[in-house]
Amino acid sequence: MVENGHLEALDINGNPLMVGAAVRYLNTGTTGRVLDIKKDDEGIWAQIDTTGLYYIVDVLLIIDPGELKEKKEAEKGMDAEAYAQSYSQRDSQAVDIGQVTGGG
């Protein structure tokens, strides 16, 4: 909604979402800081710094900024190969491709 020329975005719990807020995208667990908020015909969207993608605000959750630092510190301790392997294992466990593709 737009109030006094200002776009009001709310997270899944109804908390005000602003540029700079630390958030988690609930569908994938992606975390980051909000870079931009915009509105179009489909709803209100927030751009996250870690992916550069826009997410519908209804599935974002404001989190403690400390969670972002903890994640970055954990990633720093891994070399690129170990990080890629942990990421690919996480994805393969999270998706049941049979449900996505259907049959026939």
Buried (B, 14 or more C-beta within 10 A) or exposed (E): EEEEEEEBBBBBEEEEBEEEBBBBBBEEEBBBBBBEBEBEEEEBBBBBBBEEEBBBBEBBBBBEEEEBEEBEEEEEEEEEEEBEEEEEEEEEEEEEEEEEEEEE
